[in-house]
């Protein structure tokens, strides 16, 4: 018995070294963690329970039958983060480049199934050259099995992808289906280009950043949600994110001790008196939320809209806010996609949504029209309209045209809509409206500019102030900045018991 135990322990030690001491040492010299170190760094100390350590590949062609690939290039199991259970897998680049074969995929799908059945998050650390060519269609089948599970688990359990090296070819589509993608500067790579390019990247003949590095996917494509300078920072970001979201769609939100905002900025120092002047909406968010802490999602992509997580009275909320600091906070193709996706995530997992509005509308122009701003803009209307979680909207300044409707207006069945006295709610800005409505009267006046200014003042008084919308019950109340935080907290508290109208059809069909 003792001999067999010793044999087991010896074999386990060898397998846990992955591709061997030499390869692990080379990674260390480059400042990179091993797959196992990444798991241990992310999970609570001594909480990792590995499964399928002794799994072996089934390939028999192209010399694979003579190769021993430790764990078939992936480490799988479960553990805890801040005391909460999670499932996890980490591809091991020291073993056949982390390539995915039949059993490699089977190990991943097993932990995905465990996560789904137990109702806990699944975290995948990707570091792989892609499909194992020697296993042919079995590799492709493995990816298909993973993609299918990504899809059926969407909205059921949180799915998190961490790109810690190459993620090439078909492999990129699993992260693309998951809820959040984390990338590390000068380390992470995502691209789907052909085999010659993939080979060149793996042999370090092409700069991966130019193809699809962390900055590209955080700033341009929007495929990534978090950017980190180091592996350790990325792992810390994951822990932070999990502190705001439930373990599954039907589990309670993780609450914390309520804290007042830290921000000492006065509201007049945040919001300019001139409504044409820009400001950073994140300053206002800090004025409202617990501890002034805001975990921003997709910080570098479409910054004209800001999304992320915060707490109010200790309870997590998702925040969607126009940011006038960028493009005046307009809605365009990218910001509509960004906001709609975030709204749908929050709705899937029961996270209340706070919307802060300040925008002149949708971005006009031939480019936007040709890029499909109509279709993309419709996604945000759709996402808010189908949301069943508690929703609160505060209109800060401008809310013009279709943008007013799309940004969680009362007409989309938002629970509570408030407006500051500075709010302007209208089809368009007073200047543009008066130039159209009173064009003849202005042109025929002896002093056109004087008449134009008078008409602008008249229009503002009659139509673009919040009291006009409030008189029609489109705004529930006009509130002061100082009472905003308490009003939002109280509104979310009462909305948490709302009755959800169940659908009597299969599912909706969002304009993708």
C-alpha positions as CSV (number, residue, x, y, z in Angstrom):
1,X,0.0,0.0,0.0
2,X,2.8,2.4,1.0
3,X,4.7,1.6,-2.2
4,X,1.6,2.4,-4.4
5,X,1.1,5.7,-2.5
6,X,4.7,6.7,-3.1
7,X,4.3,5.8,-6.8
8,X,1.3,8.0,-7.0
9,X,3.0,10.9,-5.3
10,X,6.0,10.6,-7.5
11,X,4.0,10.5,-10.7
12,X,1.9,13.5,-9.5
13,X,5.1,15.5,-8.8
14,X,6.4,14.8,-12.3
15,X,3.1,15.7,-14.0
16,X,2.8,19.0,-12.0
17,X,6.1,20.1,-13.6
18,X,4.3,20.3,-16.9
19,X,6.8,20.5,-19.8
20,X,9.7,20.0,-17.4
21,X,12.1,22.1,-15.3
22,X,13.9,23.6,-18.3
23,X,10.8,25.1,-19.8
24,X,9.5,26.3,-16.5
25,X,12.8,28.0,-15.9
26,X,12.8,29.7,-19.3
27,X,9.3,31.2,-18.4
28,X,10.6,32.4,-15.1
29,X,13.6,34.1,-16.8
30,X,11.1,35.9,-19.0
31,X,9.2,37.1,-15.9
32,X,6.2,34.8,-16.7
33,X,4.2,32.7,-14.3
34,X,3.6,29.0,-14.9
35,X,0.0,27.9,-15.4
36,X,0.0,26.4,-11.9
37,X,1.4,29.5,-10.3
38,X,-1.4,31.6,-12.0
39,X,-4.0,29.4,-10.4
40,X,-2.4,29.4,-7.0
41,X,-2.0,33.2,-7.2
42,X,-5.7,33.7,-8.1
43,X,-7.3,31.3,-5.7
44,X,-7.4,31.5,-1.9
45,X,-4.4,29.8,-0.3
46,X,-4.5,26.0,-0.3
47,X,-8.0,26.0,-1.8
48,X,-7.2,24.5,-5.2
49,X,-8.5,21.0,-5.8
50,X,-7.1,19.6,-9.1
51,X,-9.0,17.1,-11.2
52,X,-7.9,15.0,-14.2
53,X,-4.2,15.3,-13.4
54,X,-3.6,11.9,-14.9
55,X,-5.5,12.4,-18.1
56,X,-3.5,11.5,-21.2
57,X,-3.9,12.5,-24.8
58,X,-5.4,10.0,-27.3
59,X,-3.4,11.0,-30.4
60,X,-1.6,8.3,-32.3
61,X,-0.5,10.0,-35.5
62,X,2.5,12.1,-36.4
63,X,4.5,10.8,-33.6
64,X,2.1,11.7,-30.8
65,X,1.9,8.1,-29.7
66,X,5.6,8.5,-28.5
67,X,5.0,11.7,-26.6
68,X,4.0,12.1,-23.0
69,X,2.1,15.4,-22.5
70,X,1.6,16.1,-18.8
71,X,-2.1,16.6,-18.1
72,X,-2.5,17.0,-21.9
73,X,-1.5,20.7,-21.6
74,X,-4.2,22.0,-19.3
75,X,-4.7,22.2,-15.5
76,X,-8.3,21.9,-14.3
77,X,-10.1,22.0,-11.0
78,X,-12.0,24.1,-8.5
79,X,-11.2,26.3,-5.5
80,X,-12.2,29.5,-3.8
81,X,-11.8,33.2,-4.3
82,X,-12.5,35.3,-1.1
83,X,-14.2,32.2,0.2
84,X,-16.6,31.7,-2.8
85,X,-16.3,28.6,-4.9
86,X,-15.1,28.8,-8.5
87,X,-14.1,26.4,-11.3
88,X,-10.9,27.1,-13.2
89,X,-8.7,25.9,-16.0
90,X,-5.3,27.1,-17.1
91,X,-3.6,26.1,-20.3
92,X,0.0,25.1,-19.9
93,X,2.2,26.5,-22.7
94,X,5.2,24.4,-21.6
95,X,3.3,21.3,-22.8
96,X,3.0,21.2,-26.6
97,X,2.4,25.0,-26.6
98,X,-0.8,24.5,-24.7
99,X,-2.4,23.2,-27.9
100,X,-5.9,21.8,-27.7
101,X,-6.6,18.2,-28.5
102,X,-9.5,15.9,-27.7
103,X,-8.7,15.2,-24.0
104,X,-7.4,18.7,-23.4
105,X,-10.9,19.9,-24.4
106,X,-12.6,17.1,-22.4
107,X,-10.9,18.4,-19.3
108,X,-12.0,21.9,-19.9
109,X,-15.6,20.9,-20.7
110,X,-15.8,18.8,-17.5
111,X,-15.0,21.8,-15.3
112,X,-17.4,23.9,-17.3
113,X,-20.1,21.3,-16.6
114,X,-19.3,21.2,-12.9
115,X,-19.6,25.0,-12.8
116,X,-22.9,24.9,-14.6
117,X,-24.3,22.2,-12.4
118,X,-23.1,23.7,-9.1
119,X,-24.0,27.3,-10.1
120,X,-20.6,28.8,-9.7
121,X,-18.3,31.0,-11.9
122,X,-15.9,29.4,-14.4
123,X,-12.5,31.1,-15.1
124,X,-10.4,30.1,-18.1
125,X,-6.7,31.1,-18.3
126,X,-5.8,31.0,-22.0
127,X,-2.2,30.5,-23.1
128,X,-2.2,28.3,-26.2
129,X,-1.0,28.2,-29.8
130,X,-4.4,26.9,-30.8
131,X,-5.7,23.6,-32.1
132,X,-3.4,20.6,-32.0
133,X,-2.9,20.0,-35.7
134,X,-1.8,16.3,-35.2
135,X,-5.2,15.4,-33.8
136,X,-7.1,16.8,-36.8
137,X,-10.9,17.1,-36.5
138,X,-10.8,15.9,-32.9
139,X,-9.3,19.3,-32.0
140,X,-12.0,21.1,-33.9
141,X,-14.7,19.0,-32.2
142,X,-13.1,19.9,-28.8
143,X,-13.5,23.6,-29.6
144,X,-17.1,23.1,-30.7
145,X,-17.9,21.4,-27.4
146,X,-16.4,24.4,-25.5
147,X,-18.2,27.0,-27.6
148,X,-21.5,25.1,-27.1
149,X,-21.1,25.2,-23.3
150,X,-20.1,28.9,-23.4
151,X,-23.4,29.5,-25.1
152,X,-25.8,27.5,-23.0
153,X,-24.1,28.8,-19.8
154,X,-24.4,32.4,-20.9
155,X,-26.6,34.3,-18.4
156,X,-26.6,31.3,-16.1
157,X,-23.1,31.5,-14.5
158,X,-20.4,34.1,-14.9
159,X,-17.8,33.1,-17.4
160,X,-14.4,34.9,-17.3
161,X,-11.6,34.6,-19.8
162,X,-8.0,35.6,-19.0
163,X,-5.6,35.9,-22.0
164,X,-2.1,35.2,-20.6
165,X,-0.3,34.5,-23.9
166,X,-1.4,33.6,-27.4
167,X,-5.0,32.8,-28.1
168,X,-5.0,32.0,-31.8
169,X,-7.4,30.9,-34.6
170,X,-10.6,29.2,-33.5
171,X,-9.6,29.5,-29.9
172,X,-10.5,33.2,-29.8
173,X,-14.2,32.4,-30.1
174,X,-14.6,31.0,-26.6
175,X,-13.4,34.2,-24.9
176,X,-15.6,36.2,-27.3
177,X,-18.7,34.4,-26.0
178,X,-17.8,34.7,-22.3
179,X,-18.8,37.6,-20.1
180,X,-15.5,39.3,-19.5
181,X,-12.1,39.2,-21.1
182,X,-8.9,40.2,-19.3
183,X,-5.7,41.0,-21.2
184,X,-2.1,41.9,-20.1
185,X,0.0,44.5,-21.9
186,X,2.8,43.0,-24.1
187,X,1.8,39.5,-23.1
188,X,-1.8,38.8,-24.3
189,X,-2.5,38.0,-28.0
190,X,-5.8,37.3,-29.7
191,X,-6.0,36.9,-33.5
192,X,-7.7,34.6,-36.1
193,X,-5.2,35.0,-39.0
194,X,-3.9,32.0,-41.0
195,X,-1.4,29.4,-40.0
196,X,1.7,31.1,-41.4
197,X,1.0,34.2,-39.4
198,X,0.2,32.1,-36.3
199,X,3.5,30.3,-36.7
200,X,5.4,33.6,-37.1
201,X,3.9,35.0,-33.9
202,X,4.7,31.9,-32.0
203,X,8.3,32.1,-33.2
204,X,8.3,35.8,-32.3
205,X,8.9,36.9,-35.9
206,X,5.9,39.3,-35.8
207,X,4.9,41.7,-33.1
208,X,1.6,40.3,-31.8
209,X,0.6,43.7,-30.5
210,X,0.1,44.9,-34.1
211,X,-2.2,42.0,-34.7
212,X,-4.2,41.8,-31.6
213,X,-2.5,42.7,-28.4
214,X,-4.1,44.0,-25.1
215,X,-4.2,47.6,-26.3
216,X,-5.7,46.7,-29.6
217,X,-8.5,44.7,-28.1
218,X,-9.1,47.2,-25.2
219,X,-9.1,50.4,-27.3
220,X,-10.1,49.5,-30.8
221,X,-12.0,46.2,-31.2
222,X,-13.8,46.2,-27.9
223,X,-13.1,42.4,-27.6
224,X,-11.5,42.9,-24.1
225,X,-13.0,44.4,-21.0
226,X,-10.0,44.8,-18.7
227,X,-6.4,46.0,-19.4
228,X,-3.6,45.1,-17.0
229,X,0.1,46.0,-16.9
230,X,1.1,42.7,-15.4
231,X,-0.2,39.2,-14.7
232,X,-0.6,40.0,-11.0
233,X,-2.6,43.1,-11.8
234,X,-5.0,41.1,-14.0
235,X,-5.5,38.4,-11.4
236,X,-6.3,41.2,-8.9
237,X,-8.8,42.7,-11.3
238,X,-10.6,39.3,-11.5
239,X,-11.0,39.2,-7.7
240,X,-12.3,42.7,-7.7
241,X,-14.9,41.9,-10.4
242,X,-16.1,38.8,-8.6
243,X,-16.8,40.8,-5.5
244,X,-19.6,42.6,-7.4
245,X,-21.3,39.8,-9.2
246,X,-23.3,36.7,-8.0
247,X,-22.1,33.2,-8.3
248,X,-25.0,32.4,-10.7
249,X,-28.1,34.0,-12.0
250,X,-30.3,32.7,-9.2
251,X,-28.0,33.4,-6.3
252,X,-27.9,36.6,-4.1
253,X,-25.6,39.5,-4.9
254,X,-22.5,39.8,-2.7
255,X,-23.1,42.7,-0.3
256,X,-20.6,44.7,1.7
257,X,-20.6,47.1,4.6
258,X,-22.2,50.4,3.4
259,X,-19.7,53.3,3.1
260,X,-20.4,57.0,2.4
261,X,-18.7,58.5,-0.7
262,X,-15.1,59.6,-0.2
263,X,-15.3,62.3,-2.8
264,X,-15.2,65.8,-1.3
265,X,-15.7,67.5,-4.6
266,X,-18.5,70.0,-4.6
267,X,-21.1,69.5,-7.2
268,X,-20.5,72.9,-8.7
269,X,-16.9,71.9,-9.2
270,X,-18.0,68.8,-11.2
271,X,-20.8,70.1,-13.4
272,X,-20.0,73.3,-15.3
273,X,-22.6,76.1,-15.3
274,X,-22.3,76.2,-19.1
275,X,-24.0,73.2,-20.5
276,X,-21.7,73.2,-23.5
277,X,-18.7,72.6,-21.4
278,X,-17.4,69.1,-20.9
279,X,-16.8,67.2,-17.6
280,X,-15.8,63.7,-16.6
281,X,-18.9,61.7,-15.6
282,X,-16.7,59.5,-13.4
283,X,-16.3,62.4,-11.0
284,X,-20.0,62.5,-10.6
285,X,-20.2,58.7,-10.1
286,X,-17.6,59.1,-7.3
287,X,-19.9,61.8,-5.8
288,X,-22.7,59.3,-5.6
289,X,-21.5,55.7,-4.9
290,X,-20.1,54.0,-1.8
291,X,-16.5,54.8,-0.9
292,X,-16.4,56.7,-4.3
293,X,-15.2,53.4,-5.8
294,X,-16.1,52.5,-9.3
295,X,-14.9,49.4,-11.2
296,X,-15.0,50.5,-14.8
297,X,-15.5,47.9,-17.5
298,X,-14.1,48.5,-21.1
299,X,-12.5,51.7,-19.8
300,X,-10.6,52.3,-23.1
301,X,-13.2,51.4,-25.6
302,X,-15.9,53.9,-26.7
303,X,-15.2,56.2,-23.7
304,X,-18.1,58.4,-24.6
305,X,-20.1,56.0,-22.6
306,X,-19.0,54.7,-19.2
307,X,-20.1,51.4,-17.7
308,X,-19.0,49.5,-14.7
309,X,-19.9,48.4,-11.1
310,X,-20.2,50.2,-7.8
311,X,-22.1,49.9,-4.6
312,X,-24.9,51.8,-3.1
313,X,-25.6,51.2,0.6
314,X,-23.4,48.2,0.3
315,X,-25.3,46.6,-2.6
316,X,-23.8,46.1,-6.1
317,X,-25.2,48.1,-9.0
318,X,-24.3,48.4,-12.6
319,X,-23.8,51.9,-13.9
320,X,-24.3,53.1,-17.5
321,X,-23.5,56.8,-18.0
322,X,-22.8,59.1,-20.9
323,X,-19.5,60.8,-20.5
324,X,-19.5,64.4,-21.9
325,X,-15.7,64.4,-21.7
326,X,-15.6,62.3,-24.9
327,X,-17.6,63.3,-28.0
328,X,-20.0,65.1,-25.7
329,X,-21.3,61.7,-24.5
330,X,-23.1,60.9,-27.8
331,X,-24.3,57.5,-28.7
332,X,-22.6,55.9,-31.7
333,X,-22.0,52.4,-33.1
334,X,-19.4,51.3,-30.5
335,X,-20.9,53.0,-27.4
336,X,-24.4,51.5,-28.2
337,X,-22.9,48.0,-28.4
338,X,-20.9,48.5,-25.2
339,X,-23.8,49.8,-23.2
340,X,-26.3,47.2,-24.5
341,X,-24.0,44.3,-23.7
342,X,-23.4,45.6,-20.2
343,X,-27.2,46.1,-19.6
344,X,-27.9,42.6,-20.7
345,X,-25.2,41.2,-18.4
346,X,-26.6,43.0,-15.4
347,X,-30.1,42.0,-16.3
348,X,-29.1,38.3,-16.6
349,X,-27.5,38.2,-13.1
350,X,-30.0,40.4,-11.2
351,X,-27.8,43.4,-10.8
352,X,-29.8,46.7,-10.6
353,X,-28.9,49.3,-13.2
354,X,-28.3,53.0,-12.6
355,X,-28.3,55.2,-15.7
356,X,-26.8,58.7,-15.7
357,X,-27.9,60.8,-18.7
358,X,-26.1,63.7,-20.4
359,X,-26.0,63.5,-24.2
360,X,-27.0,65.5,-27.3
361,X,-28.3,62.3,-29.0
362,X,-27.0,59.8,-31.5
363,X,-23.8,60.8,-33.5
364,X,-24.9,62.0,-36.9
365,X,-22.8,61.6,-40.1
366,X,-22.3,59.5,-43.2
367,X,-19.7,57.3,-41.5
368,X,-22.0,56.4,-38.7
369,X,-24.9,55.7,-41.0
370,X,-22.7,53.4,-43.1
371,X,-21.4,51.6,-40.1
372,X,-25.0,50.8,-39.1
373,X,-25.7,53.2,-36.3
374,X,-29.4,52.5,-36.7
375,X,-29.0,48.8,-36.1
376,X,-26.4,49.2,-33.4
377,X,-28.3,52.0,-31.7
378,X,-31.4,49.8,-31.6
379,X,-29.5,47.3,-29.4
380,X,-29.5,49.7,-26.5
381,X,-33.2,50.4,-26.9
382,X,-33.8,46.7,-26.9
383,X,-31.6,45.9,-23.9
384,X,-33.3,48.4,-21.7
385,X,-36.8,47.5,-22.9
386,X,-36.3,43.8,-22.0
387,X,-34.6,44.4,-18.7
388,X,-36.4,43.2,-15.6
389,X,-34.0,44.2,-12.8
390,X,-34.6,47.3,-10.7
391,X,-33.7,50.4,-12.8
392,X,-33.2,54.0,-11.9
393,X,-32.3,56.9,-14.3
394,X,-31.1,60.4,-13.4
395,X,-31.0,63.0,-16.2
396,X,-28.2,65.4,-15.4
397,X,-28.1,67.8,-18.3
398,X,-28.9,67.2,-22.0
399,X,-31.3,64.4,-23.1
400,X,-32.1,65.1,-26.7
401,X,-33.8,63.2,-29.4
402,X,-33.6,59.4,-29.8
403,X,-30.7,59.4,-27.3
404,X,-33.1,60.6,-24.6
405,X,-35.4,57.6,-25.3
406,X,-32.5,55.0,-25.6
407,X,-30.8,56.1,-22.3
408,X,-33.3,54.4,-20.0
409,X,-36.2,56.7,-20.4
410,X,-39.6,56.2,-18.7
411,X,-41.0,55.0,-22.0
412,X,-38.8,51.9,-21.9
413,X,-40.5,51.0,-18.5
414,X,-37.7,52.2,-16.3
415,X,-38.8,52.0,-12.6
416,X,-37.8,55.5,-11.5
417,X,-36.7,58.4,-13.6
418,X,-35.4,61.6,-12.0
419,X,-34.0,64.8,-13.4
420,X,-31.8,67.6,-12.0
421,X,-33.1,71.2,-12.4
422,X,-30.3,71.5,-15.0
423,X,-31.8,68.8,-17.2
424,X,-32.9,69.7,-20.8
425,X,-35.3,67.2,-22.3
426,X,-36.3,67.9,-25.9
427,X,-36.2,66.7,-29.5
428,X,-33.1,68.7,-30.0
429,X,-31.1,71.5,-28.5
430,X,-32.9,74.9,-28.2
431,X,-30.6,76.6,-30.7
432,X,-31.2,74.0,-33.5
433,X,-34.9,73.8,-32.7
434,X,-35.4,77.6,-32.9
435,X,-33.5,77.8,-36.1
436,X,-36.0,75.4,-37.7
437,X,-39.2,76.4,-36.0
438,X,-38.8,80.2,-36.2
439,X,-36.7,80.4,-39.3
440,X,-39.0,82.7,-41.2
441,X,-39.7,85.0,-38.2
442,X,-35.9,85.3,-37.5
443,X,-35.0,86.0,-41.1
444,X,-37.6,88.7,-41.5
445,X,-36.8,90.5,-38.2
446,X,-34.9,93.8,-38.2
447,X,-32.6,92.3,-35.6
448,X,-32.4,88.6,-36.4
449,X,-30.0,87.7,-33.6
450,X,-32.0,89.4,-30.9
451,X,-35.2,87.6,-32.0
452,X,-33.3,84.3,-32.2
453,X,-32.0,84.6,-28.7
454,X,-35.5,85.5,-27.4
455,X,-37.0,82.5,-29.1
456,X,-34.2,80.3,-27.6
457,X,-35.1,81.5,-24.2
458,X,-38.8,81.0,-24.8
459,X,-38.1,77.4,-26.1
460,X,-36.0,76.6,-23.0
461,X,-38.7,77.9,-20.7
462,X,-41.5,76.0,-22.4
463,X,-40.0,72.8,-23.6
464,X,-36.5,71.8,-22.7
465,X,-36.6,72.1,-18.9
466,X,-37.3,69.1,-16.7
467,X,-40.6,70.4,-15.4
468,X,-42.3,70.1,-18.8
469,X,-41.4,66.4,-18.8
470,X,-42.4,66.0,-15.1
471,X,-45.8,67.6,-15.8
472,X,-46.5,64.7,-18.2
473,X,-45.2,62.1,-15.7
474,X,-42.2,61.2,-18.0
475,X,-40.0,62.2,-15.1
476,X,-41.0,61.0,-11.6
477,X,-39.4,63.9,-9.7
478,X,-37.0,66.8,-10.2
479,X,-34.4,66.5,-7.5
480,X,-31.3,68.4,-6.3
481,X,-27.8,67.0,-6.7
482,X,-27.5,66.7,-2.9
483,X,-30.4,64.3,-2.5
484,X,-29.5,62.1,-5.5
485,X,-27.6,59.4,-3.7
486,X,-30.4,58.9,-1.1
487,X,-33.1,59.0,-3.7
488,X,-31.4,56.3,-5.8
489,X,-30.8,54.1,-2.8
490,X,-34.4,54.4,-1.7
491,X,-35.7,53.7,-5.2
492,X,-33.6,50.6,-5.6
493,X,-34.8,49.4,-2.2
494,X,-38.5,49.6,-3.1
495,X,-37.9,48.3,-6.7
496,X,-36.3,45.0,-5.5
497,X,-39.7,43.5,-4.9
498,X,-41.1,44.3,-8.4
499,X,-43.1,41.7,-10.1
500,X,-41.6,40.4,-13.3
501,X,-43.9,39.8,-16.3
502,X,-43.0,36.4,-17.7
503,X,-42.7,35.9,-21.4
504,X,-45.1,33.5,-23.2
505,X,-42.9,32.9,-26.2
506,X,-39.5,31.2,-26.7
507,X,-37.1,34.1,-26.6
508,X,-36.6,37.6,-28.0
509,X,-34.6,38.4,-31.2
510,X,-32.3,41.3,-30.5
511,X,-31.1,43.2,-33.6
512,X,-27.5,41.9,-33.7
